Amino acid sequence: MAEPRLIEIAPVTRVEGHGKVTVHMNADNQVEEARLHIVEFRGFERFIRGRLLWEVPVIVQRLCGICPVSHHLAAAKAMDMVMGVDVLPPTAEKMRRLMHYGQVMQSHVLHFFHLAAPDLLFGFDAPAAKRNVFEILKENPELGRRAVMMRKYGQEIIAATAGKKVHGTGAIPGGINRNLPIAKRDEFLKDIDTMTEWVQDAVKLAKDYTIEHIDLVNSFANFPSNYMSIVREDGALDLYNGNFRMKGADGNILLDQIPNKDYFNYVIEDVRSWSYMKFPYYKEMTPETGWYRVGPLARLNNVDFIDTPLANAALNELRAVTDGKPNTSSLGNHWARMIEVLHCVEMIKQLLEDPDLQGTDLVAKGDRRQVGIGVIEAPRGNLIHHYEVDEHDQVTYCNLIVSTTHNNEGMNRAVKDVAIKYLDGQAQITEGMLNHIEVAIRAYDPCLSCATHALGQMPLEVEIQDAEGKVIDSRRTGAA
């Protein structure tokens, strides 16, 4: 009889940040447990204490180089609340929205084409050397060029609104520190119709993949859950502002129009010994039943409609696949992600044509408060920033619930589901089998860099150990 084995994937590849997967197999080669581990500690909630409130929107975006705008805006919204500002001047509100839509666009395009598409286009079992964006460029140069140019467009939007593409300073407590010059507006308008056309083609690519591989999509990391996001007061998709809504696995609404400032009355974070990342769940339920998913698919499951015509038509096509019921497949995130890009492009065009972007009333003032809570829909899902500030303008408390933390339970269930389907009964574990587990994680576009940091080489190393911990087989790729 074979010995029990521990299989590790360390680190998980083609995601933002660093984590590992462990798969425990018994003597009969059956999967007993499979987990995604966040193995390094994030200390932002501690060392942000004592910093001045004006510094926070700039400092916290150092959590990540991929989604800094999301942290920048969530912190700015929290500090708006501290400054007693409930309504921003129109120019400030619309400049922030433009910044945010540029961020969601560039981040979704980066993930879909650079990180996920190699698996979708070449197959989960394709050789590792084949599964990368350079091979996409070789086989379909035009698709690769469009991917680069669409992301560049989103990044230029960020630069124009935040001051630079990464770690900008545009959003400040109470407003914004710049408007959009006419010349820059005209530059963006010149290319917006091309961007719309290209994104529609990308939506079709994601849709066609889903329909053509519907059996795989329906069987791969597909399970029911609750879903949480913010929605507009009329139930429309709103990535920048809104109130909390949570739906159950059956599509019925559990919570609706819960104000951002009350989130802690409904969401609690569970702690487990084997991960530095917490496990949020709905307080009125147990950790086993109250966990939920966030992100593109969760948002589209939650909303009643999208208020831009092209994206709303695409949403209806997505919902037709499940007859209007919640879409529960992890791989469904890819199609949903591209629909959101289409919405962003439509919103960018609307905003660029709005003369408020050239306004000069940029900052509002109000009566100081002690607590500030900012909530936004980041590319990967709901993002919460919660601060307390004393009379000296210094932060005394900080709690951050990032999108990937919300999805922690969902990703772990996806890992176990796929491990059982593809590793059960297998004496020899191939790289392709292990990549299936990584594909499940990548569907959530996790931003592990919001929690972890590492230096040096990033090899993939898998070891098989016997019951005494002796290594009996190993594979290593990507080392220097």
C-alpha positions in Angstrom: 0.0 0.0 0.0 1.2 3.5 -0.8 2.1 6.0 1.9 0.2 9.2 2.6 1.5 12.2 0.7 1.8 15.9 1.0 1.9 17.8 -2.3 2.8 21.5 -2.4 2.5 24.1 -5.1 4.7 26.9 -3.9 4.3 29.5 -5.1 1.1 29.7 -7.1 2.0 31.2 -10.4 0.4 33.9 -12.7 -1.3 35.6 -9.8 -0.5 38.9 -8.1 1.5 38.0 -5.0 2.7 34.9 -3.3 0.9 31.9 -1.8 1.1 28.2 -1.8 -1.3 25.2 -2.1 -1.0 22.0 0.0 -2.8 18.8 -1.0 -3.0 16.0 1.6 -3.5 12.5 0.0 -4.0 9.3 2.0 -2.5 5.9 1.4 -5.1 5.1 -1.3 -4.2 8.3 -3.2 -7.4 10.0 -2.2 -7.5 13.7 -1.5 -8.2 14.3 2.2 -7.6 18.0 2.3 -6.5 20.8 -0.1 -5.9 24.4 1.0 -4.6 27.7 -0.3 -2.2 29.2 2.2 -1.2 32.9 2.6 2.1 32.3 4.3 3.5 35.8 5.0 2.2 38.5 7.3 0.7 41.8 6.3 1.2 44.6 8.8 -0.5 47.6 7.2 -3.3 47.7 9.8 -0.6 48.2 12.5 2.0 50.6 10.9 -0.6 52.9 9.5 -1.4 53.9 13.0 0.0 57.2 14.0 0.1 58.5 10.4 -1.7 61.7 9.5 -5.1 61.3 7.8 -3.8 63.3 4.8 -1.1 60.7 4.2 -3.3 57.6 4.3 -4.7 57.6 0.7 -1.1 57.7 -0.6 0.4 55.3 1.9 -2.1 52.4 1.7 -1.9 52.0 -2.0 1.6 50.7 -1.4 -0.2 47.5 -0.5 -0.1 46.7 -4.2 1.3 47.8 -7.5 -1.5 46.1 -9.4 -4.6 47.7 -7.7 -3.2 50.8 -6.0 -6.1 53.0 -7.3 -8.6 50.9 -5.5 -6.8 51.4 -2.1 -6.2 55.0 -2.9 -9.9 55.7 -3.5 -11.2 53.5 -0.7 -9.0 55.4 1.8 -9.9 58.7 0.3 -13.6 57.9 0.7 -13.0 57.0 4.3 -11.2 60.2 4.9 -14.0 62.1 3.2 -16.2 60.7 6.0 -13.7 61.8 8.6 -13.7 65.3 7.1 -17.5 65.4 7.3 -17.9 65.4 3.5 -20.9 63.3 2.4 -21.2 64.8 -1.1 -18.2 65.7 -3.3 -18.2 68.5 -5.8 -19.3 67.1 -9.2 -15.8 67.5 -10.7 -14.2 65.6 -7.8 -16.8 62.8 -7.9 -16.5 62.4 -11.7 -12.7 62.6 -11.8 -12.5 59.8 -9.1 -15.0 57.7 -11.1 -13.0 58.2 -14.3 -9.9 57.1 -12.4 -11.7 54.1 -11.0 -13.1 52.9 -14.4 -9.6 53.3 -15.9 -8.2 51.1 -13.1 -10.9 48.4 -13.4 -10.4 48.3 -17.2 -6.6 48.0 -17.1 -6.6 45.4 -14.3 -9.3 43.2 -15.9 -7.5 43.3 -19.3 -4.2 42.5 -17.6 -5.7 39.5 -15.9 -7.7 38.1 -18.7 -5.1 38.3 -21.5 -1.8 38.0 -19.6 -2.7 35.6 -16.8 -5.8 33.6 -17.6 -5.9 33.5 -21.5 -2.9 31.2 -21.8 -4.9 28.5 -20.0 -8.1 29.2 -22.0 -6.5 29.4 -25.4 -3.9 26.6 -25.1 -5.5 24.3 -22.6 -4.9 23.6 -18.9 -2.7 20.6 -19.8 -0.6 22.5 -22.4 3.2 22.5 -21.7 4.1 25.1 -19.1 6.4 26.8 -21.7 3.4 27.3 -23.9 1.1 28.9 -21.3 2.2 32.5 -21.3 1.4 35.8 -23.0 4.4 35.6 -25.3 3.0 32.5 -27.0 -0.3 34.4 -27.5 1.6 37.2 -29.2 3.3 34.6 -31.5 0.1 32.9 -32.5 -2.2 35.9 -32.6 -0.2 39.1 -32.8 -3.3 41.2 -33.3 -5.0 39.9 -30.2 -1.8 40.5 -28.2 -1.5 44.0 -29.6 -5.0 44.8 -28.6 -4.5 43.5 -25.1 -1.4 45.7 -24.7 -3.2 48.8 -26.1 -6.4 48.3 -24.1 -4.4 48.1 -20.8 -2.3 51.1 -21.9 -5.5 53.1 -22.4 -6.7 52.4 -18.9 -3.3 53.2 -17.4 -3.3 56.6 -19.3 -6.7 57.4 -17.8 -5.2 56.7 -14.3 -2.2 58.9 -15.1 -4.4 61.8 -16.2 -6.6 61.6 -13.0 -4.2 60.4 -10.3 -1.0 62.1 -11.5 0.8 58.9 -12.5 0.0 55.3 -13.5 1.1 53.7 -10.2 0.7 55.2 -6.7 -0.8 58.5 -7.8 -1.9 61.3 -5.5 -5.1 62.6 -7.3 -7.7 61.8 -4.6 -7.4 63.8 -1.4 -9.7 63.9 1.7 -12.7 65.8 0.6 -12.1 65.7 -3.1 -9.5 65.7 -5.9 -6.5 67.8 -6.6 -6.8 68.2 -10.4 -9.3 68.4 -13.2 -9.0 67.0 -16.8 -7.6 69.4 -19.4 -9.5 69.7 -22.7 -6.5 68.5 -24.7 -6.1 65.4 -22.6 -9.9 64.7 -22.9 -9.7 65.0 -26.7 -6.8 62.5 -26.7 -8.9 59.9 -24.9 -12.0 60.6 -27.0 -10.0 60.0 -30.2 -9.5 56.3 -29.3 -12.7 55.5 -27.3 -14.7 54.0 -30.2 -11.8 51.7 -31.0 -11.6 50.7 -27.4 -15.3 49.9 -27.4 -15.0 47.8 -30.5 -12.0 45.9 -29.1 -13.6 45.2 -25.8 -16.8 43.9 -27.5 -14.6 41.4 -29.3 -13.0 40.5 -26.0 -16.4 39.9 -24.5 -17.3 37.6 -27.4 -14.0 35.7 -26.9 -14.9 35.1 -23.3 -18.5 34.2 -24.1 -17.5 31.8 -26.9 -15.0 30.0 -24.7 -17.7 29.6 -22.0 -20.3 28.3 -24.5 -17.9 26.0 -26.3 -16.6 24.5 -23.1 -19.8 24.5 -21.1 -19.3 21.0 -19.7 -15.9 22.0 -18.3 -17.3 25.3 -17.0 -20.2 23.5 -15.3 -18.0 20.9 -13.6 -14.9 22.9 -12.7 -14.9 24.5 -9.3 -18.7 25.0 -9.6 -20.5 25.3 -6.3 -23.2 27.4 -4.7 -22.5 30.3 -2.4 -23.7 33.6 -1.1 -22.7 36.7 -3.1 -21.9 40.2 -1.8 -21.3 43.6 -3.5 -22.4 47.2 -3.3 -25.2 48.2 -5.7 -26.8 51.5 -6.6 -30.1 52.4 -4.9 -32.1 51.2 -7.9 -30.1 47.9 -8.0 -27.8 48.9 -10.8 -24.2 48.0 -11.1 -22.0 50.8 -9.5 -18.4 50.1 -9.1 -17.6 53.3 -7.2 -20.4 53.9 -4.8 -23.5 52.1 -3.4 -24.9 50.2 -0.5 -24.3 46.6 0.5 -26.4 43.8 -1.0 -26.0 40.1 -0.3 -27.8 37.3 -2.1 -28.1 33.7 -1.1 -27.2 30.7 -3.2 -30.8 30.5 -4.4 -30.7 34.1 -5.6 -32.9 35.5 -2.8 -31.7 38.7 -1.2 -30.4 38.3 2.3 -29.3 41.9 2.8 -30.1 45.0 0.8 -29.1 48.7 0.9 -27.0 48.3 4.0 -25.0 51.6 4.4 -21.2 51.3 4.1 -20.7 52.6 7.7 -22.7 49.6 9.1 -20.7 46.8 7.4 -19.3 45.5 10.8 -22.8 44.8 12.0 -23.1 42.2 9.3 -19.7 40.9 8.4 -17.3 39.2 10.8 -13.8 37.7 10.1 -13.0 34.2 11.1 -9.3 33.2 11.9 -7.7 29.9 11.1 -4.3 28.7 12.2 -3.0 27.7 8.8 -3.3 31.1 7.0 -2.5 34.7 7.6 -5.6 35.7 5.6 -9.0 35.8 7.4 -12.3 34.2 6.4 -15.2 36.7 6.4 -18.8 35.6 6.7 -22.3 36.9 7.4 -22.8 37.3 11.1 -26.4 35.9 11.1 -25.1 32.6 9.8 -22.2 30.3 10.7 -18.7 30.3 9.1 -19.8 27.1 7.3 -23.0 28.7 5.8 -22.4 32.4 5.9 -19.3 32.7 3.7 -19.7 34.5 0.4 -17.9 35.4 -2.8 -17.2 38.8 -4.3 -15.8 40.0 -7.6 -17.0 40.3 -11.2 -19.4 37.3 -11.3 -20.7 38.0 -7.8 -21.4 41.6 -8.8 -23.3 40.5 -11.9 -25.2 37.9 -9.9 -26.2 40.6 -7.4 -27.3 43.5 -9.6 -30.7 44.0 -11.3 -29.2 45.6 -14.4 -26.3 47.6 -15.8 -27.1 51.1 -16.9 -24.9 51.1 -20.0 -26.6 49.5 -23.0 -23.8 47.3 -24.4 -22.8 45.9 -21.1 -26.5 45.3 -20.1 -27.1 43.4 -23.3 -24.0 41.3 -22.5 -25.3 40.7 -19.0 -28.5 39.3 -20.3 -26.6 36.9 -22.5 -24.6 35.8 -19.5 -27.7 35.2 -17.4 -29.4 33.3 -20.2 -26.8 30.5 -19.7 -28.2 29.8 -16.3 -31.8 30.7 -17.0 -31.5 33.8 -14.8 -30.3 31.9 -11.8 -27.0 32.8 -10.0 -24.0 31.7 -12.0 -22.0 29.5 -9.6 -19.0 28.5 -11.8 -15.6 29.9 -10.9 -14.7 30.0 -14.6 -17.7 32.2 -15.2 -15.7 35.1 -13.7 -13.8 35.5 -17.0 -16.9 36.3 -19.0 -18.2 38.6 -16.2 -14.8 40.3 -16.1 -15.0 41.3 -19.7 -18.5 42.5 -19.4 -17.3 44.8 -16.7 -14.6 46.1 -19.0 -17.3 46.9 -21.5 -19.2 48.8 -18.9 -16.1 50.7 -17.9 -15.4 51.8 -21.5 -19.0 53.0 -21.9 -18.8 54.9 -18.6 -15.4 56.4 -19.6 -17.0 57.8 -22.8 -19.9 59.3 -20.9 -17.6 61.0 -18.4 -15.2 62.3 -21.1 -18.1 64.0 -22.7 -19.2 65.7 -19.4 -18.0 69.3 -19.0 -17.9 68.8 -15.2 -14.4 67.2 -15.7 -13.1 70.7 -16.5 -14.6 72.3 -13.3 -12.6 74.1 -10.7 -14.5 73.3 -7.6 -12.5 70.3 -6.4 -12.7 70.0 -2.6 -15.5 70.1 -0.1 -15.4 70.7 3.7 -17.6 69.6 6.6 -17.6 69.0 10.3 -14.9 66.6 11.6 -15.8 63.0 12.6 -13.7 60.4 14.4 -14.6 57.4 12.2 -14.2 57.0 8.4 -15.3 54.0 6.4 -14.7 53.8 2.7 -16.1 51.0 0.5 -15.5 50.5 -3.3 -15.8 47.6 -5.8 -12.1 46.9 -6.7 -11.5 44.8 -9.8 -11.3 41.7 -7.6 -14.3 42.5 -5.5 -15.5 44.5 -2.5 -12.9 46.5 -0.7 -13.4 48.0 2.8 -11.2 50.6 4.5 -12.1 51.5 8.1 -10.2 54.1 10.2 -10.4 56.0 13.4 -8.7 59.4 13.7 -8.0 61.4 16.8 -8.1 65.2 17.4 -4.5 65.5 16.2 -5.4 64.0 12.8 -3.5 60.8 13.6 -4.9 57.4 12.7 -5.6 55.3 15.9 -7.3 52.3 14.3 -7.2 50.7 10.9 -9.0 47.6 9.5 -8.8 46.6 5.9 -10.9 43.8 4.3 -9.5 43.3 0.8 -11.3 41.6 -2.0 -9.1 38.5 -1.9 -9.9 38.1 1.8 -13.6 38.1 1.0 -13.0 35.3 -1.5 -10.7 33.2 0.8 -13.3 30.5 1.5 -14.4 30.4 -2.1 -10.9 29.9 -3.4 -10.2 27.2 -0.8 -13.3 25.4 -1.9 -12.3 25.7 -5.5 -8.9 24.3 -4.7 -10.3 21.3 -3.0 -13.0 20.7 -5.6 -10.5 20.6 -8.4 -7.9 18.6 -6.4 -10.5 15.9 -5.8 -11.6 15.8 -9.5 -8.1 15.7 -11.0 -5.7 14.2 -8.4 -7.9 11.5 -6.7 -6.5 8.0 -7.4 -3.4 9.4 -9.2 -0.1 7.8 -8.2 1.9 10.1 -10.5 1.1 13.8 -10.4 1.9 15.8 -13.5 2.5 19.5 -13.9 -0.7 19.7 -16.0 -2.8 18.2 -13.1 -1.4 20.8 -10.7 -2.0 23.6 -13.2 -5.7 22.7 -13.0 -5.6 23.8 -9.3 -3.9 27.0 -10.2 -6.5 27.7 -12.9 -9.2 27.5 -10.2 -7.3 30.1 -8.1 -6.6 32.3 -11.1 -10.3 32.5 -11.9 -10.7 34.7 -8.9 -7.7 37.0 -9.9 -6.4 37.0 -6.4 -4.3 39.9 -5.4 -2.1 38.1 -2.8 0.3 41.0 -3.0 -2.2 43.0 -0.8 -1.1 40.5 1.9 2.3 39.1 1.0 5.7 40.2 -0.4 8.7 38.2 -1.5 12.1 38.7 -3.0 14.3 36.9 -5.4 13.5 34.0 -7.8 9.9 32.7 -8.1 10.3 28.9 -8.9 7.5 26.4 -8.8 8.5 23.5 -6.6 6.4 20.5 -5.9 7.5 17.8 -3.4 5.9 14.4 -2.6 6.8 13.2 0.9 6.2 9.9 2.7 4.6 9.6 6.1 7.9 10.3 7.8 8.4 13.5 5.8 11.1 12.0 3.5 11.0 13.5 0.0 10.3 10.7 -2.5 9.7 12.8 -5.6 10.0 16.4 -6.6 9.7 18.8 -9.5 11.1 22.3 -9.8 10.7 24.8 -12.6 11.5 28.5 -13.0 14.6 28.5 -10.9 17.7 30.6 -11.8 
